[in-house]
Amino acid sequence: MIVTAFVNALQRKDDNIYMTFERKDIFYKDTYCILSGNQAYVQEAIQNAYFDVKEERDSCPRADHNNLLDTPFDSWCSGACMCDNIRRCADAQVVKCGSRWTYVEHDSLEDQLAYIRTITPGYYGNVAIEIM
């Protein structure tokens, strides 16, 4: 996903990436992460996201809910890739078939802002919008 976003950014006039990540119904809320910027900024934002999650796991343990703390870039083999009882996610494969996050890649900042304006509360009525 992020690799494709970098490739798409190079094909536009501006080389910025515009992505919105959505995680539904975790910790009684819907979480949206807004990511936009050039390649250097995006790479730093990704590193910061991993650091923040690790720091929260270490300093504020949530017992069995710790595995729900993740970044929009985390994935695991959920079994969705199974075909004829063969697992398609190799252990060495970085991006696996499961994630709590979905994403939308936008063509411009205006497109991203228009998408953000359409965000409404989900099942629990709580929404968190975080700028990465």
C-alpha positions as CSV (number, residue, x, y, z in Angstrom):
1,M,0.0,0.0,0.0
2,I,2.6,2.6,1.0
3,V,5.0,1.5,-1.7
4,T,2.2,2.0,-4.3
5,A,1.5,5.4,-2.8
6,F,5.1,6.4,-3.3
7,V,5.0,5.3,-6.9
8,N,1.7,7.2,-7.5
9,A,3.1,10.3,-5.9
10,L,6.0,10.3,-8.3
11,Q,3.6,10.3,-11.2
12,R,1.7,13.4,-10.0
13,K,2.9,17.0,-10.4
14,D,3.6,17.2,-6.7
15,D,5.4,14.3,-5.2
16,N,3.3,14.3,-2.0
17,I,1.4,11.3,-0.6
18,Y,-2.2,11.7,0.6
19,M,-3.6,8.8,2.6
20,T,-6.3,8.3,5.1
21,F,-6.3,5.2,7.3
22,E,-9.4,3.9,9.1
23,R,-9.7,1.4,12.0
24,K,-13.3,0.7,13.0
25,D,-14.6,-0.3,16.5
26,I,-11.3,-0.7,18.3
27,F,-11.3,0.7,21.9
28,Y,-14.9,1.7,21.4
29,K,-14.2,4.2,18.7
30,D,-13.3,4.6,15.0
31,T,-9.8,5.9,14.5
32,Y,-8.7,7.8,11.4
33,C,-5.0,8.6,10.7
34,I,-4.3,11.3,8.2
35,L,-1.0,11.1,6.4
36,S,0.2,13.6,3.8
37,G,3.6,14.9,2.8
38,N,6.6,14.2,0.8
39,Q,8.6,11.0,1.0
40,A,11.0,12.1,3.7
41,Y,8.1,13.4,5.9
42,V,6.0,10.2,5.3
43,Q,9.0,7.9,6.2
44,E,9.5,9.9,9.4
45,A,5.8,9.7,10.2
46,I,5.8,5.9,9.8
47,Q,8.8,5.6,12.2
48,N,7.1,7.8,14.7
49,A,3.9,5.8,14.5
50,Y,5.8,2.6,15.4
51,F,7.7,4.4,18.2
52,D,4.4,5.8,19.7
53,V,2.7,2.4,19.7
54,K,5.7,0.7,21.3
55,E,5.9,3.5,23.9
56,E,2.2,3.1,24.7
57,R,2.4,-0.7,24.9
58,D,5.4,-0.3,27.3
59,S,4.1,2.5,29.5
60,C,0.4,1.8,29.6
61,P,-0.3,-1.9,29.4
62,R,-3.8,-2.9,28.5
63,A,-3.3,-6.6,29.4
64,D,-4.9,-8.8,26.7
65,H,-5.8,-5.7,24.6
66,N,-2.2,-4.8,23.9
67,N,-2.3,-6.6,20.6
68,L,-5.0,-4.1,19.5
69,L,-2.5,-1.3,19.7
70,D,-1.0,-1.1,16.2
71,T,-0.1,1.2,13.4
72,P,-1.9,1.5,10.0
73,F,1.1,-0.4,8.6
74,D,0.9,-3.5,10.8
75,S,-0.4,-6.7,9.2
76,W,-0.5,-10.4,10.1
77,C,-1.6,-13.6,8.5
78,S,-5.3,-13.9,9.3
79,G,-5.9,-17.0,7.2
80,A,-7.7,-15.0,4.5
81,C,-5.0,-16.0,2.1
82,M,-5.6,-19.7,2.5
83,C,-6.3,-21.6,-0.7
84,D,-6.5,-25.4,-0.8
85,N,-5.2,-25.4,2.8
86,I,-2.0,-23.6,1.7
87,R,-1.1,-20.4,3.5
88,R,-0.1,-17.7,1.0
89,C,1.6,-15.4,3.5
90,A,5.2,-16.5,3.8
91,D,6.9,-15.9,7.2
92,A,9.5,-13.7,5.6
93,Q,6.8,-11.6,3.7
94,V,6.5,-8.2,5.3
95,V,2.9,-7.3,4.3
96,K,0.5,-10.1,5.2
97,C,-3.2,-10.6,4.4
98,G,-4.7,-9.3,7.7
99,S,-4.9,-5.8,9.1
100,R,-7.3,-3.9,11.3
101,W,-6.9,-0.9,9.0
102,T,-8.3,0.1,5.7
103,Y,-6.9,2.9,3.7
104,V,-7.8,5.4,0.9
105,E,-5.2,7.0,-1.2
106,H,-6.1,10.5,-2.4
107,D,-5.0,12.3,-5.5
108,S,-4.6,15.7,-3.8
109,L,-4.9,17.5,-0.5
110,E,-8.3,18.9,-1.6
111,D,-9.5,15.3,-2.3
112,Q,-8.2,14.2,1.2
113,L,-9.9,17.1,2.9
114,A,-13.2,16.4,1.2
115,Y,-12.9,12.8,2.4
116,I,-12.2,13.9,5.9
117,R,-15.3,16.1,5.9
118,T,-17.4,13.0,5.2
119,I,-16.3,11.1,8.3
120,T,-19.1,10.4,10.7
121,P,-19.3,8.4,14.0
122,G,-19.7,4.7,13.6
123,Y,-21.3,2.1,15.9
124,Y,-19.9,3.5,19.2
125,G,-20.3,7.1,18.3
126,N,-16.7,8.0,19.0
127,V,-14.3,9.2,16.4
128,A,-10.6,10.0,16.7
129,I,-8.9,11.8,13.9
130,E,-5.1,11.8,14.2
131,I,-2.6,13.6,12.0
132,M,0.5,11.5,11.5
